[in-house]
C-alpha cells in the first residue's frame, strides 16, 4: 500500500507540475514578430525596446532586421518577409496603392534639416542647380525634398538632369565618381559627401518647406490575424519612447551600437527626430499634402487617401491618450 501511495503521490505531483508549467506558459505567452528598421536611426525605439526588454515584458519576441531604406521595410512587409515596417509618409504613400497596408502609429516627427545638399564647386547658390545632374533617391522622402527644393529655388526640375538612384550608397558613389553635380544626402552620407574633393554642403532641406512624419505599418492580413501582437508591439514601443525621453544619452548609446554611423552623428540626428507613438490630426494633414504632391507629379498613378489606411484602434487600445485622430 505504501508503495502504491508513493507512486500515486508522484503521479499527482507530476500532473500538478504539468498544470503549473502550462499555466505559466499561458501567462508568459509570446508572439514572434519581425520588424524592419533602416541602418540609421529610423527605428530607434525598436532597438531600445529590444535591448531594454520592453518587447519581452509585453509578450513580444522581436526579430529586428535592418534595411538600407525605410521603404525597403514596407516592401518586405508587403511580400511577407516582415510583420512591421517603418518609413516616412512620402515613401509610405507610394505603397498605399497596394491596398494591403495598415498604418498603426506615427513613430517620429522630425524637424526639417535632416537632408543636406552636397554640391560641386560649380554650384554657389540654389539657382545654379539649373542644368546640373542631380541625384534622386526615387520614392523616398529625399525625392520629395529634392523636387520641392528646386521649385522653391525657382528651378524647374525639367531644366535639370534628374538621375534616379536606388540608395544613399549609390548617391555617394556617383558623387565621388563625378557622375552627379549635386544631391541631398543624409545620415552618414553627409560626412562622406563632405570628404569628396571638390564637393561641400551648401545647406539643408529647410527651404523645401516639407514637414515629414514617420510611421509604423503592418499588413491588413497580419493585423486581422494577430491583433494582440499589434497592440503589444505598440505597447512596447510606447514604453521605449517614454524611456528614451528620460534616458536620452543611454538611448543614443543603444542606437549607435546598431547603426552604421559614429555616435556623435547618431546623436545629432536623434536630437531632431522627436520620437513619438501617437496618431494626431496634424500628422494626417501632412500626409494629405504629400498624397496631393505624389498624384500631381505622377509618383502615384492616382491620388491615395492616407486616412483610409490609418487604423487608430490598436493604439487606442494601448493608450487612448496617444490618439487624437478620429477614425
N, C-alpha and C positions, 0 to 999 in steps of 0.2 A: 504493500500500500504506500509505504514511504517513497519507494522508487517512482510509483505512478504519480504521486503528489508532486514530486520534484520535477518530473517530466512535464506535468500539466502547468506548473508554475513557469517553467522555462518556455513553454509554448505561448502562454499568456503574455509573458514579458516580451517575447519576440513580436507577437502580434501587436501589443501596445506600442512597442518601439516603432513598428512599421507605420502605425497610425500617426505617431508624432512626426516621423520623417515626412510622411505625405502631407500632414497639416503644415509643417514648417516649409515645405517646398511650395505649397499653395500661397503661404503668406509672403514668401520671397520670390514669387514667380517673376521671371524676367522676359522681356520681349527683345529679340535680336533685331537691331535696325542698322542700316548702313547710311551714313551721312557724308556728303561730299563737301569739301571746302576748297578754297584756292590755296596756292602755295604762299600767299602773302598774309594778309590779315582778315580777309573776308571769311569769317568762320571762327573768329577769336573766341566767342562764347562756347563754341563746340569743344575746342581744345581745353578750355578752362573746366567745362562740365565733365570732360573725360578725365583730366588729371586730378581734379579736386573731388571726384567721386559723386558728383551730383547726378550723373546718369545712373550709376549703381544704386544710389539712395532711392531713386524713383522707379526702380524696376526696369531699367533700360541697359541692355548690353550693346553699346555703340561701337560699331566698326567705322572709324573715321578715315576717309580716303581723300588725299589731296589731288587737285587738278590744276592745270595751267590757268584756266579762266573760270570765273563763277558760272558762266553759261554752260561750260562743259559739264558741270554737275547737274544742271537741269536736263541736258541731253541724256546723261546717264540715267537719270530717274525715269525719263520717258521710255528708255529702252529696257528698263527693268534691272539695271545694274546697281542702282541706288534706291533707297526709300525716300530720302530727302535731299534736296539740292538748294544751294544758296546762290543768289545772283541779284544784281541791281535791276531796278524796274525796267530800264530800257532793254536790256538783254532778255529779261523775262517776257516782255511784251512780244518779242519775235517768236516765242514758243507758245504763247497762248492760243495761237491759231490751230494748234493740235487739238484743242478742246479737251485735253486729258489732265490738265494741271489743276491743282487746288492750292491757293496761297493761304497759309495759316497764320503768318505773323510777319511783321517787319522786324529786321534784326539790326539795322544801322540807319542813322540819319546824318550822313556825313556832311561836313561843311564843304563848300566849294574850295578848290585849290589842290585837290588830290592829284590831278593830272598836270604835268609840267611840259611846256613846249620846248623841245630841243630843236635848234635851228643851226644851219650852216652860217659861215661868215657873211654870205651874200644877203642875209636877211637881217635887217636892222630894226624893222618895225613890222607890225602885223600886216600892213598893206603890201609889204614886199612878198607875201606868200602867193600873190597872183602869179600864175605861170610856173610855179615851182612844183616839185614832186613831193607829195605829202603822204605819209604812211597812215593807213586806216585799219584799225582792228575791227573788222567787219562784224556787225551785230552785237557789239559791246557798248558800254557806256562811253568809251573813247570815240566811238563812231558819232554819237550824238554830240558830244563835246566838240569834236573837230568841225563838223558842219555848222554848228551854231556859232562857234568862234569865228569862222570865216565870214559868215553872213553879218555878224555884228561888227566885224572889221571892215565891212564894205567890199569884201572879196566874194565874187560869185564862185561857188565850188566848181562850176563848169569851166572857169578860167584857170583852174589849177589841174594838175595831173594827180588824181587821187589813186593811190595804189593800195588795194586791199591786201592785208597780210593776216595769217592765222593766229599769231600770238605776239606777245611782247618780245620774246626771244628773237623772232624773225624781224621785228621792227628794229631792234638794236643791231642785229647783224646787217641789215640793209643800210642803216645809218653809217655803220663802220665801213661798209664796202662802197659807200658813195652812191648808192642807188636811190637814196632819198635826200631831199633838202631839208625836210622838217617832219616832225611827228610829235604828237603828245605821247609822253611816256609816264610811267607811274611806278611806285614801289621801288625795288632795287634797280629798275631800269633808269631811274633818274641819275644815280651816281655813275652808272655805266655809260650813259649818254654824255655826261659831263666830262668823262675821261677820253672821249674820242677827239683826236686832233682836229681842229677846225670847227668844232661844234660847241655850243653853250646853251644854257637855259635862258630863253628870252622872257618867260613869265609863266603864269599858271592859267588854269581854266576859268578863273572868275569872270573874265569878260564874256564868256559863253553864256552866262546868266542861266545856268542849268542847275536845278536842285534835284538830286537823285536820292533814292532810298533803296536799301537792300532788303530782300525778303527771303524767307524760307518757304519752300514749296514741296509738296508731295504730289502723288497722282491721285486722281479721284478713286481709282480702284483700291489703292493701298489705304486711303483714309476710310473708305467704306468697310473694308475688311478688318482694319486694325485701329478703331477709334481711340481705344485706351492707350495704345502705343503712341499715337499722335499727341494726345493730351499729356502723357508722362514725359515725352521728349520736350515739349514746350515747357512743362513744369521745371524740368532740369535746366533748360536754357534760361528760364526766368530767374532761377536761383543763382545761376552762374553770372548773369548780368548784374544782379544786385550785389553779388560778392565782388565783382570787378570794380564797382563804384567805390567800395570801401578798401580795396586792396589793389590799387592800380599798378603799382610797381611790381608786385608779385605776378599780376596778370601779364604784364609785359614780358617778364622772365619766361612764363609758360609759353606764350605765343611765339616769342623769339626762339625758343628751343625747337619749335616745329617749323617755323617759317624759313624761307631761303633768303633771309636778309639779316644783317647785323642788328643787334639790339637797339642801337640808337635810332636807326631808320624805322624799325618796327614801332618804337615808342612814339616817334614823330607822327607816324601815320595813325596810330591808335588814338592819339590825342584829339584828332579831328573827326573821329567816326561817330561819336555819340551812340554808343551801343544801347539797344532797346529790345524789348519784347513787347510789342504793342500793335494795335490797329487803330489809326486815327484818321479823321476826315482830311487833314492836310496831306497825308500820305496818298490817299486816293485822288485828291485833286492834282497832285503832281503826276500820278500815274496816268490820269486822263489826258494831261497835256502831252505826255510822251506818246500816248496812243495816237493822238492827233498828228504829231510830228511824223511818226512812223508811217501812217497811212498817206499823208501828204507827200512824203518823199519816196514812196514806193518800197519802203523797207518791209512793210506788211502788205499783203495783197488787198486786204480790206481793213477797215478800222475795227479793232477788237475793243471789247468793253471790259476793262480790268475788273470792275465791280462784280461782274458775273462770275469771276474766278476766285474772289476773296471770300473765305468762309470764316467768320469770327466765332463760330460755335465752339470750336476746340479751345481757343484761348479764353473764351468766356467761361468755359467750364473750369479752367485752371484758376483764373483770377479775373472776375468781371471788371475790376478797376482798371485793367490794362486795355479794355476795349471801349472806345467811344464812337466806333464806326458802326452805324446801324446796318443791318442786312435787309 
